[in-house]
């Protein structure tokens, strides 16, 4: 159960938070997938957990894009 919640919320939160730090969607995407694949070890879990993480990542990209338009950074 905790893996499902982690796959649902971690990519979204990581994407939004790292976009505020890096001011770049590309940099935030790289950091997010590095954390998801190495630290959280989604690739060791069942394949459907990765399929759950992808829409969460996409939602994070959309929200991060809105945040960057609203407050572009330095």
C-alpha positions as CSV (number, residue, x, y, z in Angstrom):
1,X,0.0,0.0,0.0
2,X,2.8,2.4,0.8
3,X,4.4,1.7,-2.6
4,X,1.2,2.8,-4.3
5,X,1.0,6.0,-2.4
6,X,4.7,6.7,-3.0
7,X,4.2,6.1,-6.7
8,X,1.2,8.4,-6.8
9,X,2.6,11.4,-4.9
10,X,6.4,11.3,-5.0
11,X,6.9,12.1,-8.8
12,X,4.4,15.0,-8.5
13,X,5.9,16.5,-5.4
14,X,9.5,16.0,-6.6
15,X,8.7,17.7,-9.9
16,X,7.1,20.7,-8.4
17,X,9.7,21.2,-5.7
18,X,12.7,20.7,-7.9
19,X,11.3,23.1,-10.5
20,X,11.3,25.8,-7.8
21,X,15.0,25.1,-7.1
22,X,16.3,24.6,-10.6
23,X,13.9,27.0,-12.5
24,X,14.0,24.5,-15.4
25,X,11.6,21.7,-16.4
26,X,14.4,19.7,-18.0
27,X,16.6,19.8,-14.9
28,X,13.7,19.0,-12.7
29,X,12.7,16.1,-14.9
30,X,16.2,14.6,-14.8
31,X,16.4,15.0,-11.0
32,X,12.9,13.5,-10.5
33,X,13.5,10.4,-12.6
34,X,17.0,9.9,-11.0
35,X,15.4,9.9,-7.5
36,X,12.5,7.8,-8.6
37,X,14.6,5.1,-10.3
38,X,17.5,5.0,-7.8
39,X,16.3,6.0,-4.4
40,X,12.8,4.9,-4.5
41,X,13.7,1.8,-6.6
42,X,10.6,1.7,-8.7
43,X,12.3,-0.6,-11.1
44,X,12.5,-3.3,-8.4
45,X,8.8,-3.1,-7.8
46,X,6.0,-4.5,-10.1
47,X,5.8,-2.9,-13.5
48,X,2.4,-1.3,-12.8
49,X,3.9,0.9,-10.1
50,X,5.9,2.6,-12.8
51,X,2.7,3.0,-14.8
52,X,1.2,4.7,-11.8
53,X,4.2,7.0,-11.5
54,X,4.1,8.3,-15.1
55,X,0.7,10.1,-14.8
56,X,1.8,11.6,-11.5
57,X,4.9,12.9,-13.2
58,X,2.9,14.3,-16.0
59,X,0.6,16.1,-13.6
60,X,3.7,17.4,-11.9
61,X,5.1,18.8,-15.2
62,X,1.8,20.6,-15.9
63,X,1.7,22.2,-12.4
64,X,5.4,23.0,-12.5
65,X,4.9,24.7,-15.9
66,X,2.2,26.9,-14.4
67,X,4.4,27.7,-11.5
68,X,7.2,28.8,-13.8
69,X,4.9,31.0,-15.8
70,X,3.5,32.6,-12.7
71,X,6.9,33.1,-11.0
72,X,9.8,32.5,-13.5
73,X,12.6,32.6,-11.0
74,X,15.6,34.8,-10.7
